Amino acid sequence: MTKFVYDFAEGDRDQRDLLGGKGANLAEMTNLGLPVPPGFVITTDACRAYLAEGREPESMAAEVTEHLTALEKTMGKQLGQADDPLLVSVRSGAKFSMPGMMETVLNVGLNDESVRGLAAQAGDDRFAWDSYRRLVQMFGATVLGIDAEHFHDALEAAKTGKDTKNDLDLDAGDLSTLVETFKGIVSEHTGRDFPQDPREQLDLAVRAVFDSWNSPRANIYRRQERIPTDLGTAVSVCSMVFGNLGMDSGTGVAFTRDPASGARGVYGDYLQNAQGEDVVAGIRNTLPLADLEQIDKSSYDELMGIMTTLEQHYRDLCDIEFTIERGKLWMLQTRVGKRTAGAAFTIAAQLIDEGLIDDDEALRRVTGHQLAQLMFPRFDPDAEKELLTTGMNASPGAAGGKAVFDSETAIAWAKRGEKVILVRRETNPDDLGGMIAAEGVLTSRGGRTSHAAVVARGMGKTAVCGAEELEVDVRGKKFTTSSGREVVEGDVIAIDGTSGEVYLGEIPVSASPVVSYLETGEIDAGDELVVAVDRIMGHADSRRRMKVRANVDTGEDAGLARRFGAEGIGLCRTEHMFLGERRSLVEDLVLAESADDREKALAALLPLQIEDFTSLYRAMAGLPVTIRLLDPPLHEFLPDLTELSVEVAVARERGELTDKQEALLENVRRLHEQNPMLGLRGVRLGIQVPGLFAMQVRAITRAAASLAAEGISVLPEIMVPLVGTVQELQAVAAEIAVVVQEPESQVDGAPVPHQVGTMIELPRAALVAAQIAEVAQFFSFGTNDLTQTTWGFSRDDVESSFFSAYLEHGIFGVSPFESLDVEGVGELVEIASWRGREVRPDLKLGICGEHGGDPDSVHFFHRSGLDYVSCSPFRVPVARLEAGRAAVVG
Amino acid sequence: MTKFVYDFAEGDRDQRDLLGGKGANLAEMTNLGLPVPPGFVITTDACRAYLAEGREPESMAAEVTEHLTALEKTMGKQLGQADDPLLVSVRSGAKFSMPGMMETVLNVGLNDESVRGLAAQAGDDRFAWDSYRRLVQMFGATVLGIDAEHFHDALEAAKTGKDTKNDLDLDAGDLSTLVETFKGIVSEHTGRDFPQDPREQLDLAVRAVFDSWNSPRANIYRRQERIPTDLGTAVSVCSMVFGNLGMDSGTGVAFTRDPASGARGVYGDYLQNAQGEDVVAGIRNTLPLADLEQIDKSSYDELMGIMTTLEQHYRDLCDIEFTIERGKLWMLQTRVGKRTAGAAFTIAAQLIDEGLIDDDEALRRVTGHQLAQLMFPRFDPDAEKELLTTGMNASPGAAGGKAVFDSETAIAWAKRGEKVILVRRETNPDDLGGMIAAEGVLTSRGGRTSHAAVVARGMGKTAVCGAEELEVDVRGKKFTTSSGREVVEGDVIAIDGTSGEVYLGEIPVSASPVVSYLETGEIDAGDELVVAVDRIMGHADSRRRMKVRANVDTGEDAGLARRFGAEGIGLCRTEHMFLGERRSLVEDLVLAESADDREKALAALLPLQIEDFTSLYRAMAGLPVTIRLLDPPLHEFLPDLTELSVEVAVARERGELTDKQEALLENVRRLHEQNPMLGLRGVRLGIQVPGLFAMQVRAITRAAASLAAEGISVLPEIMVPLVGTVQELQAVAAEIAVVVQEPESQVDGAPVPHQVGTMIELPRAALVAAQIAEVAQFFSFGTNDLTQTTWGFSRDDVESSFFSAYLEHGIFGVSPFESLDVEGVGELVEIASWRGREVRPDLKLGICGEHGGDPDSVHFFHRSGLDYVSCSPFRVPVARLEAGRAAVVG
């Protein structure tokens, strides 16, 4: 028969599934011989059975009785006993922490009689009546479901009657009267009296905790956090101890090391004559934990010993809650403590040195998210600041400069040495130059995955996006805050991409020593954090199976990526090479009216592309360079249809319309697509526009052949985008096979070494991967597009519409554009990997979507057997770390 | 050891894989004892080995020698023997017919010596030299790869020399000279002489046939027809017989029944003193086959007997090719013959009556494509017509009426009883009213899957689309042909949706008796075709496992669908209910600035929706009705952004801009999406716009409850569109659960019977179907959207761009929007079906995309275990037939 109740002594910390996190740790401490108030845990099995059947499992009541009896025996008093009552707390505790989501009832066991016993035992009438008052209030609201406002109002009325605003001014008599009032509220709203039977109180409280698992807010929280909904909660029933029984009592919280800096030595707060809830309420100032040594040396010494024991036992920073009741120390809770990013690295390295953990374990103890946080500069926290507004923290970091409102100004001002912040309603690929030139980017529209946010994160550029209170007037070169404050071009502003805050004026910034270490490899031996990062990164590199490449489009970025540890280029987006000044060349190509015109346009682009690729190859000498053939729709290189239509209509009104304008409009209209994302792009364009891909392949192979002649080895990987069927790839592969026979593409009379492969970015490509792998030598998962098509929504269109409602309803825990949707998109990645490798066992597999730099996603890619991940240069160290972690995580 | 050569007598008709279609049927006839010229077949195994290794398999030559020796023995002469040569034909023959794609060489065995022997044997010098001339020409071009132009030019020169344009004026001497010239061409272009060794001729010819399997045109053909590329071809080597050896010789083709009408009795053509190629060349008029009885009664009687034998043996209409050489009948080919749609039905029914096949086999012998052809009216073929242009045959049928250029005029004129043809550059949902009112639709833009084409096919409305030569001037209410002919509003035109032709003036039309039978069930016993259709449809209905439902949005269409045999509604698109006059109500909803405004707009829509659903339910009393909640993006109900921007800009120029216009533009801009197909649609809209889905569910259930009170039973199936994750469906299901508790939605104190389900139209939904099936009671595959997202292209955007290039390159055999892409989209359908049923064994599965009415796709859906297909009313009989066929096809 299933056992539903465990004494603390019967459990251990590995039983989080059954006893919940809190219960398992109480059990662990009990078995370590630490002073935990005795108690027992009702299991999640019981909760699940209760939720499924609508009533407690049959044998549960008897088990509770048995454990309660044992508890009473241990404590030498009985639950609710009139002269010396045993009181218990009833707390929820699920496998995963769900702070504030579920119920707690304290002081169970008090009634009209035992309140007097408690008073006598404590020698404190007020304490007893206040405890009883709290029980009726908590029980009424959480167990009986009475609106908490009623109790609150009655309490306020009592205080008003005494002409005070402070609870402490209510004496035992007032509180006794208030208990009667509270009991009246209970009778009125439930039609029955407040239960005087202590066991009934206990049973109802347990049931209330069970029920709270399914409260709407708990459900939404779980959906948001992706906690399975069928786990259920355990219930700890623990004998009450009191820190508010005089100056020889008290309560505190403590950490075994400093969770902010990671510095060795305990760290905590203590409050005399108080309960835990008073610490939270902040009624009085707490004392530093060290002061406890003066107040109660024996308890202090015991606590220090316990903290050493816990750290040795958990082999990690622990945080604890404790209470001292009349000089006797009680441990109420412990767990592995939260810490800052820096502390995580520092402590992990310390624990290796202390012999508590090995390098693998240290690697498990830090995350890529933490490393990313350490890489961004921060504003000086002590500087004075004037806050203008708060937007979305789109790309972390701290940046300041003069506000500019267009890309040209950003580039021009940056050239003359000025720091600028580019401010736009939203950005598009044409703003790229300005974004590169600027210190940071501020937009009033778009979310964390808008163009501005994605590109900024990709470049490691600070960005605040979707600051919706700002009215950005690009033409007027100014923006206005909701309070009417105007900022014009040239005014200095500062943006904090970690917090989303936007300030007026200059704020001092400190650079990250971690970045400078990662880029140069130089270590200041005195900087404990950098030493720790170096040690752990080194271990990650030695452990990881996956290579890490970078997504870059210029030689400069390629150099940066290589310094950050990139082992090749996973994605060069050639469309980025066609912007700016070269736009007009592409416009010629798009508008070519004859094969001759087209050839001419392509011929003009060829030497430029050769230059582009040569610069990439030089930066990545000896390493593979994946170049994606042109992907975006041609019309992206033309003016916007709506803007141009307006321009033409206005010119016509004014009698100023030229034939050229009209012809341009006709062309733009012809190429316009309702859904460009689902239109003439990628390989479709390559098949539709003769010579386009051949020109690019020519540039790729000729540049490689020239460098090979100089003795610089490169392995170009030619990547065909948006393939949905093997026939498309066959058509392009045939074209490539012809180009590489040209003498300029050859070395020593043979085609320059190269590979031909494809993006897997359409669901169909994943499904027919076996066929595609007959032709492709590598697959690179384009998880941005794959997410778009698998879900049927485009990043550009939906972020600003329903995503917030979806996050709010818990339909998404996190945007699938930020962290890979393992269930849907992930299955397609696995299907493609498996089917492709079945046909071609040495098929090279990589990922070049934004997800390549997302810590959680990196683990998935490791498990899926990918050979490498590729991400933006600033993400390379994060990916290296996570690839190493993925290799050591069980 | 593999056997590579089979004597005709060693094979049979089931060996198409090995011997090719032609070889297998020659073998079959040989074994039936029919007079087939002796010969043998070199297998596809040999071809595949040759193509893989680049040379013939080792044992093949010896086998050919063995079979050739046997053949020579049978024929009593040797290949190329000087005095009485055996000549052979060498023909390709693959498993699937690839007409004109591969090579044939006749008269193999002729050389400088044997030509004289042939002349002596035939007693005809000219015949012998002409045969040799043909061999050198054919061999030179196809086996030796010399440009055919060289031979052609020499032949023309010879004729010019004789001052004639007719081959027949060249005598034996001329032809002997020409042979020398041809041999010179061979030497010049290949550096070697025309091979005189007959066996070398044979071996090279066989190799040329093998090679022709891989010719570019054959590869493209196979890609287009989806014939696997690795089958290879067989080669028939057959002793030559000659029909051109005098008036007692001749050649003919025949059918065992009339392939046009299906009438009983043989049918064919005969040409005296001729070879097969002369029949094709049409040099002389052929005689009706019956005349052969007078010319050569013995051969005629033998032929009649053979044709009876073949039909009895093949149990089907056969077509044959035969030759009579000096009074001796030879069978050169037979196969099951092609026939018209009407003949297919008529013959199948005849064969049942004759006891040759059973009803199942008859069902296998007809197709839904054929039934669809029989359902459309046709122009009187004898009428005089003036052709204006030819466009794409988008939706079959024949329709005439006055040209109108906008929906309003179409509706107004149709109301006063005039027939109209709606002419547009392209159509959009707003033209729906006009399309319904018109007899047919003509557009100058868009392909077979453009809006006009899809909707017209859906309504069974004749349409010619993409008639690109026409310049349509909607504002000027006229169109102009490329020859400058102008057609203005009110001019009568006629369009043939089967041929794509557009005519000026009225042309008499005959309605399809098959449609009137299908709609009424009435049969004219004298109409053999209708009787046949009835018999076969009845059998299809008795055999099919899948139900057939209809996609309709109005009570009227629902009635029609039911008469056509629909067993419920599989898809009611509620967005179609929001067009026309109700558009302004939706505009109110979209532009609502407060919850109050929104509630008001919804309240106005509720009674209209109740009316809509009531009318559907009445038409489908007793049957299930699936209603899809609103799917398209809200901004579809607003004006086009570009048009409105222009309007506003012009108004501003003129100083006439109103605040209302500006506000509208602001709203349209706010709701504008770059890729509406991937935007705020379907369930996303339902979650984003509070109350919208609840209003629709209220209307669905209230209408059902009212009718239930009248004793009319209906089963509404509430379908949630565009679900990608079960959380979305849970959110809507929770909303539905609340609405059905409202008293107006209840019958006898309980919610009106209903089901809740979802479209599976996103790849992710298919992958996570197990989760979704926990909530959904049915799945309906939305294969249009599923095709779009699986392939990553939208029907609206790509049809007019790269689809033609893709069809041309054979990347597509058929558009995946017309016939389901089984490999990609199909696998998702199967995954979803399987995963869904695992969780919920009684999960109802259906398909409501356009593919539901596509014959090939219906078979796939049957195999996938779907419960029903749903399609437009006119496709219902087609789907019934194909569902029956799917059940009997092995």
Interface residues (C-beta under 8 A of the other chain):
Chain A: R223 L641 T642 S645 V646 A649 V650 E653 R654 E673 Q674 N675 P676 M677 L678 G679 L680 R684 L685 I687 Q688 L722 G724 T725 Q727 E728 A731 E761 L762 P763 R764 L767 V768 D785 Q788 T789 T790 W791 G792 F793 S794 D796 D797 V798 S801 F802 A805 Y806 H809 G810 I811 D821 E823 G824 V825 E827 L828
Chain B: R223 L641 T642 S645 V646 A649 V650 E653 R654 E673 Q674 N675 P676 M677 L678 G679 L680 R684 L685 I687 Q688 L722 G724 T725 Q727 E728 A731 E761 L762 P763 R764 L767 V768 D785 Q788 T789 T790 W791 G792 F793 S794 D796 D797 V798 S801 F802 A805 Y806 H809 G810 I811 D821 E823 G824 V825 E827 L828
